[in-house]
Amino acid sequence: MQGIPLEGLKVLDMTTSTFNYAGKLLAGFGADVVKVEPPDGDPIRYQPPFVNDQVDPELSGRHLHMNTGKRSIVLDLDIHSDVEKIKDLVKSFDILIESYSPGYMESLGLGYEQLNAIQPELIMASITYFGQDGPYADYEGSELVADALSGYLYLTGDSDKEPVKCFDNLIEQQSSLQAAVAIMTAVTARELQGGGDYLDISATEAALFLLGGPAQMYHWTDRIAGRVGTRLMNSAPQMFYPSCIRPCKDGYVHVHSNTRYVDLLGILMEQPRLNEPEILETPMGHADEIDEIMSRWLMKHDKFEVVRMAQEMRLPFTEVFTPEEIVNDDHLNERNFFVEVDHPLAGTVKQPGAPGMMTGTPWETKRAPLLGEHQDEVLGNQ
């Protein structure tokens, strides 16, 4: 099978911020994704980093990444005639994705039931922080709020300190990924049996969907999982250790013992204490002591040296890469993961390419649009 997998699929993208990720995924696989933006542009256009630190809605790195492959039109939803243009567009589109607060689209006459009357085959996905119903539905949300109320935040950070938010908007992107999967499932169902579908995606539930284990632990045992810093979530004294992130001379490494040959770590670091029966029998119970012993050795070596020596002894250590090291990584570059895209204002933009390699249905990374760049092309004489 060769060709563009989603060619011919037409998507109206009315999401904002990192929820743009859903449309990005569909665009990468060939769907015609038209981003509907307010007159000032999607707020993501004003999020750093900016090309050459120049604050400009066309030069936001977030926008340039999240909106690859899309077309852009500008419509003001406070103006009745612009809302009517949305309704006209829906007649010829397959999918609409939006991330407004519950009830807002209905108040404009753009709810699913209202649009389904216009386009019975329409698939509409609403991505919000809490879903369309339930006690929290009308609450304001954010990435951090979803992180907290999903229980994810409670589990990240050191045990003796406050919870720590993960970098970036991972929950918003995860919920957008769930939306994209649900959309493609609905498209397949439509091809098999006809009809449209309404997809209610909750960011908080998408985060909880990832966790599973801690909720099950409580359900089965009444025990509450807690923060363990960079260690694996093992609490029993006899459980395996180490598997954690530790500092070294010039950065950080993931330190991992060999579970088959447990004496190798002590041999590598020339620390007999690590191979005493007391520690080998209850490694997690001696985690703090093991960390202290490892630190004395690790701080004498840089991370690439540490990993080389460890791997030569069959110890699966790993460097913790910086952004600079990631961009210049031989493995990623040999696989052509990073691509360069020409942009009329930003110049050549280097950014992540395909999320996965598909030989028969390839991904294509096209540049992000200028604000309203495709107004005439999409709206014509409307």
Phi and psi in degrees as a GROMACS rama.xvg file:
@    title "Ramachandran Plot"
@    xaxis  label "Phi"
@    yaxis  label "Psi"
@TYPE xy
-129.844  155.248  GLN-2
125.344  -171.658  GLY-3
-95.3912  116.347  ILE-4
-61.4023  -39.7756  PRO-5
-106.912  19.5356  LEU-6
-57.9558  132.757  GLU-7
95.0825  -13.8998  GLY-8
-83.2326  124.702  LEU-9
-109.351  128.693  LYS-10
-127.269  129.33  VAL-11
-95.8741  120.177  LEU-12
-106.439  106.568  ASP-13
-112.408  28.0202  MET-14
-85.1017  166.617  THR-15
-131.081  166.697  THR-16
53.7758  -141.697  SER-17
-74.9571  -10.4239  THR-18
-63.9304  -11.4767  PHE-19
-58.4113  -17.9437  ASN-20
-58.9906  -33.4472  TYR-21
-60.8696  -49.1641  ALA-22
-66.1683  -33.649  GLY-23
-59.8428  -44.0738  LYS-24
-62.658  -43.8205  LEU-25
-66.5011  -39.5634  LEU-26
-64.3113  -39.4965  ALA-27
-61.2371  -29.4811  GLY-28
-96.5917  14.765  PHE-29
106.939  -3.37189  GLY-30
-68.4501  149.195  ALA-31
-86.3292  99.2499  ASP-32
-102.489  118.159  VAL-33
-105.259  115.474  VAL-34
-87.1598  123.797  LYS-35
-95.2014  116.757  VAL-36
-118.203  150.631  GLU-37
-70.7622  168.954  PRO-38
-53.3263  -35.6643  PRO-39
-86.8098  -3.03281  ASP-40
92.8264  161.24  GLY-41
-58.8411  137.776  ASP-42
-53.3561  -23.9628  PRO-43
-63.6111  -21.7056  ILE-44
-67.6364  -14.691  ARG-45
-107.776  15.7548  TYR-46
-101.343  134.789  GLN-47
-72.7672  166.59  PRO-48
-80.3628  158.675  PRO-49
-113.577  148.823  PHE-50
-59.1859  124.523  VAL-51
54.6484  28.3259  ASN-52
58.4829  23.6681  ASP-53
-94.7094  109.457  GLN-54
-70.7427  110.841  VAL-55
-156.678  133.716  ASP-56
-61.755  -16.6429  PRO-57
-91.802  -9.08353  GLU-58
-115.093  11.5778  LEU-59
-71.2462  126.796  SER-60
-62.6523  -32.777  GLY-61
-63.562  -47.4392  ARG-62
-62.9836  -45.7764  HIS-63
-61.7406  -26.6796  LEU-64
-89.3108  -47.3987  HIS-65
-75.2296  -19.6542  MET-66
-114.869  23.4199  ASN-67
-58.7046  139.651  THR-68
79.2617  -0.51738  GLY-69
-94.0903  159.332  LYS-70
-100.465  157.617  ARG-71
-127.455  132.032  SER-72
-128.464  158.169  ILE-73
-113.853  123.401  VAL-74
-138.081  139.292  LEU-75
-100.395  110.039  ASP-76
-71.8427  -5.72434  LEU-77
-84.6787  -6.23057  ASP-78
-107.894  123.8  ILE-79
-57.1537  -43.1722  HIS-80
-63.2928  -32.6276  SER-81
-71.8166  -35.8451  ASP-82
-62.8038  -40.3991  VAL-83
-62.728  -31.8077  GLU-84
-66.3003  -36.0157  LYS-85
-60.1682  -46.3497  ILE-86
-60.3682  -40.1461  LYS-87
-65.2309  -41.0225  ASP-88
-64.2382  -39.5711  LEU-89
-56.6487  -31.1955  VAL-90
-57.4954  -28.6695  LYS-91
-114.055  13.0393  SER-92
-112.836  153.69  PHE-93
-91.4546  -34.7755  ASP-94
-137.238  142.558  ILE-95
-129.311  129.377  LEU-96
-116.919  132.914  ILE-97
-144.429  159.483  GLU-98
-136.056  29.6306  SER-99
-79.2204  165.911  TYR-100
-61.6002  147.543  SER-101
-53.643  135.094  PRO-102
93.954  -20.6415  GLY-103
-66.7763  -46.8128  TYR-104
-62.5146  -39.3119  MET-105
-61.6136  -38.1882  GLU-106
-64.3859  -21.8099  SER-107
-94.0996  -3.92347  LEU-108
82.6266  19.0675  GLY-109
-115.761  19.5683  LEU-110
-69.467  167.87  GLY-111
-61.9307  -46.9675  TYR-112
-61.1372  -38.1077  GLU-113
-68.1828  -41.7689  GLN-114
-76.8167  -30.6525  LEU-115
-63.4996  -29.7958  ASN-116
-67.4338  -27.5801  ALA-117
-84.8421  -41.7937  ILE-118
-134.256  90.3167  GLN-119
-60.8321  -19.6919  PRO-120
-94.3124  6.8048  GLU-121
-67.97  136.049  LEU-122
-107.902  121.557  ILE-123
-121.755  129.57  MET-124
-117.285  125.38  ALA-125
-110.702  121.077  SER-126
-109.86  115.95  ILE-127
-132.772  177.181  THR-128
-77.0799  -30.004  TYR-129
-127.866  1.44147  PHE-130
92.6607  177.568  GLY-131
-85.813  -14.1991  GLN-132
-141.288  -178.016  ASP-133
97.4967  165.558  GLY-134
-58.4679  -27.8423  PRO-135
-96.1209  -2.18792  TYR-136
-53.5677  -38.6081  ALA-137
-92.7752  2.93079  ASP-138
-73.3782  148.906  TYR-139
-71.5168  144.735  GLU-140
-132.381  174.885  GLY-141
-161.873  174.092  SER-142
-57.2638  -46.3788  GLU-143
-66.6095  -37.9675  LEU-144
-63.7734  -46.3223  VAL-145
-63.0965  -37.5669  ALA-146
-60.4743  -41.7986  ASP-147
-73.8602  -48.0785  ALA-148
-78.1736  -13.4476  LEU-149
-83.4643  -10.814  SER-150
88.242  -7.33167  GLY-151
-64.3702  -42.8838  TYR-152
-62.1228  -36.7184  LEU-153
-59.9655  -23.926  TYR-154
-97.5222  -4.76555  LEU-155
-109.658  132.132  THR-156
117.974  -177.314  GLY-157
-82.6726  150.242  ASP-158
-63.6045  -29.2476  SER-159
-99.8434  12.8798  ASP-160
-132.46  174.447  LYS-161
-68.2538  156.417  GLU-162
-58.6674  152.973  PRO-163
-122.292  128.959  VAL-164
-69.6571  140.12  LYS-165
-67.6998  154.838  CYS-166
-64.7648  144.639  PHE-167
69.2201  -173.492  ASP-168
-101.522  66.4393  ASN-169
-66.2904  -34.5859  LEU-170
-71.1085  -41.5503  ILE-171
-60.4695  -41.2846  GLU-172
-69.9843  -36.8185  GLN-173
-63.9847  -43.08  GLN-174
-65.5976  -33.1182  SER-175
-69.0366  -37.4863  SER-176
-62.9976  -43.4397  LEU-177
-60.7033  -38.1305  GLN-178
-63.468  -44.0334  ALA-179
-62.8291  -41.411  ALA-180
-63.7845  -44.5916  VAL-181
-63.227  -39.1326  ALA-182
-61.1105  -46.4522  ILE-183
-67.7151  -31.5753  MET-184
-65.5769  -42.2454  THR-185
-66.2219  -37.1256  ALA-186
-62.3305  -43.4809  VAL-187
-63.2951  -43.7203  THR-188
-62.416  -38.5985  ALA-189
-64.0812  -39.3616  ARG-190
-65.8638  -32.2449  GLU-191
-83.9002  -37.4017  LEU-192
-132.294  -1.76294  GLN-193
79.5229  168.013  GLY-194
90.4176  157.7  GLY-195
-91.3765  -166.788  GLY-196
-163.054  151.698  ASP-197
-115.96  128.594  TYR-198
-116.786  118.514  LEU-199
-105.083  105.877  ASP-200
-109.397  122.507  ILE-201
-104.539  125.288  SER-202
-64.0122  -38.9733  ALA-203
-62.9898  -42.7746  THR-204
-69.8707  -34.107  GLU-205
-62.9085  -38.1634  ALA-206
-67.695  -43.755  ALA-207
-65.1145  -32.6441  LEU-208
-59.8355  -31.4458  PHE-209
-72.8761  -31.1563  LEU-210
-78.0881  -61.1498  LEU-211
63.0895  -73.4089  GLY-212
-51.1407  -54.0221  GLY-213
-58.6714  -39.397  PRO-214
-67.2246  -39.6451  ALA-215
-66.3837  -38.7336  GLN-216
-58.2452  -44.8402  MET-217
-66.0135  -41.5  TYR-218
-61.1656  -40.7179  HIS-219
-85.8752  -34.654  TRP-220
-124.772  -7.67777  THR-221
65.8508  10.3091  ASP-222
-89.5638  144.511  ARG-223
-108.052  119.85  ILE-224
-65.5017  143.237  ALA-225
-125.003  -179.345  GLY-226
-74.9929  138.455  ARG-227
-129.243  19.0871  VAL-228
64.7027  -128.4  GLY-229
-97.5546  10.6561  THR-230
-86.4327  158.859  ARG-231
-64.3346  154.237  LEU-232
-82.6117  62.6096  MET-233
-115.376  131.154  ASN-234
-114.263  -26.339  SER-235
-66.3092  138.739  ALA-236
-55.6774  -33.5623  PRO-237
-82.9896  -3.9234  GLN-238
-68.9266  158.513  MET-239
-61.3188  142.173  PHE-240
-165.223  142.072  TYR-241
-98.0965  153.023  PRO-242
-149.115  94.7608  SER-243
-160.16  171.211  CYS-244
-99.197  128.4  ILE-245
-131.913  148.244  ARG-246
-74.2279  150.174  PRO-247
-131.122  -163.706  CYS-248
-61.789  -37.8092  LYS-249
-128.942  19.043  ASP-250
166.024  -135.225  GLY-251
-138.347  152.664  TYR-252
-135.195  152.345  VAL-253
-87.7759  117.981  HIS-254
-99.5907  127.779  VAL-255
-143.781  126.605  HIS-256
-79.5058  169.169  SER-257
-94.3386  113.533  ASN-258
-70.6517  -15.9913  THR-259
-89.384  -42.6587  ARG-260
-116.266  83.591  TYR-261
-72.0441  -10.5308  VAL-262
-85.6811  -7.94646  ASP-263
-65.821  -34.5189  LEU-264
-63.1766  -45.8007  LEU-265
-63.9387  -35.8879  GLY-266
-67.5102  -44.4912  ILE-267
-57.661  -46.6544  LEU-268
-91.4434  1.55761  MET-269
52.9595  49.8735  GLU-270
-127.007  92.2265  GLN-271
-55.8403  -29.9286  PRO-272
-57.9553  -34.2913  ARG-273
-65.7239  -19.1506  LEU-274
-106.451  11.6768  ASN-275
-76.0895  142.791  GLU-276
-51.1166  -36.9436  PRO-277
-56.1297  -42.0099  GLU-278
-80.8492  -42.7194  ILE-279
-63.6396  -29.7682  LEU-280
-82.1637  -28.5219  GLU-281
-136.322  65.3077  THR-282
-62.7411  -43.0075  PRO-283
-65.577  -30.1172  MET-284
-69.8321  -15.1386  GLY-285
-117.349  26.3751  HIS-286
-57.7951  -43.6064  ALA-287
-63.6431  -41.7938  ASP-288
-66.5304  -41.0381  GLU-289
-61.9001  -41.9181  ILE-290
-59.5203  -44.7443  ASP-291
-63.2075  -42.4078  GLU-292
-64.5235  -45.5015  ILE-293
-62.7749  -39.6348  MET-294
-61.0073  -38.4103  SER-295
-60.3982  -36.9015  ARG-296
-81.4096  -43.3905  TRP-297
-61.9609  -36.9261  LEU-298
-71.3539  -4.8573  MET-299
-93.0048  -6.32993  LYS-300
-133.431  148.77  HIS-301
-82.0689  165.524  ASP-302
-67.1677  -36.473  LYS-303
-69.6599  -34.5662  PHE-304
-66.9855  -43.3544  GLU-305
-58.0155  -49.9472  VAL-306
-65.2956  -40.4975  VAL-307
-60.5912  -49.1761  ARG-308
-65.0277  -39.8317  MET-309
-66.8526  -45.2133  ALA-310
-69.0046  -29.4856  GLN-311
-62.5744  -23.9462  GLU-312
-100.866  12.1374  MET-313
69.0031  30.316  ARG-314
-101.996  119.97  LEU-315
-79.9811  63.7764  PRO-316
-77.2428  157.096  PHE-317
-143.71  140.33  THR-318
-71.5235  146.938  GLU-319
-94.0459  108.263  VAL-320
-75.8368  146.261  PHE-321
-86.5474  164.334  THR-322
-54.1067  -39.3672  PRO-323
-61.1007  -42.474  GLU-324
-70.384  -32.5149  GLU-325
-65.451  -48.3031  ILE-326
-61.7822  -31.4224  VAL-327
-100.825  13.57  ASN-328
-69.0773  128.217  ASP-329
-60.7079  -40.016  ASP-330
-63.2835  -50.1837  HIS-331
-64.1935  -38.1819  LEU-332
-71.7874  -34.2635  ASN-333
-66.5783  -31.8719  GLU-334
-86.1447  2.90132  ARG-335
57.3142  38.8744  ASN-336
-68.2554  -43.1221  PHE-337
-84.4177  139.369  PHE-338
-124.562  158.61  VAL-339
-113.728  126.938  GLU-340
-121.66  130.399  VAL-341
-82.7298  132.453  ASP-342
-126.686  138.528  HIS-343
-62.491  -25.7573  PRO-344
-112.799  -35.1414  LEU-345
-85.6404  -12.4062  ALA-346
79.4838  -146.038  GLY-347
-82.7499  120.248  THR-348
-107.71  120.875  VAL-349
-95.3659  127.324  LYS-350
-155.912  166.611  GLN-351
-59.7102  143.414  PRO-352
-98.227  -124.581  GLY-353
-68.7274  139.314  ALA-354
-73.854  -15.0959  PRO-355
-162.403  146.628  GLY-356
-86.6598  125.696  MET-357
-127.585  116.791  MET-358
-73.2976  -34.2237  THR-359
-93.121  -22.2207  GLY-360
-133.31  76.8584  THR-361
-70.4848  152.2  PRO-362
-84.9962  148.331  TRP-363
-132.602  128.714  GLU-364
-99.0217  110.222  THR-365
-106.547  161.503  LYS-366
-68.8267  158.664  ARG-367
-73.4306  151.849  ALA-368
-82.6393  157.64  PRO-369
-74.8385  156.148  LEU-370
-62.1986  120.472  LEU-371
69.7697  16.6091  GLY-372
-58.4904  -29.8961  GLU-373
-112.721  25.6832  HIS-374
-54.9244  -57.5916  GLN-375
-67.3841  -38.2614  ASP-376
-62.4609  -39.0612  GLU-377
-88.4107  -44.7557  VAL-378
-88.3526  -22.9828  LEU-379
59.2373  -122.39  GLY-380
-97.5698  13.0573  ASN-381
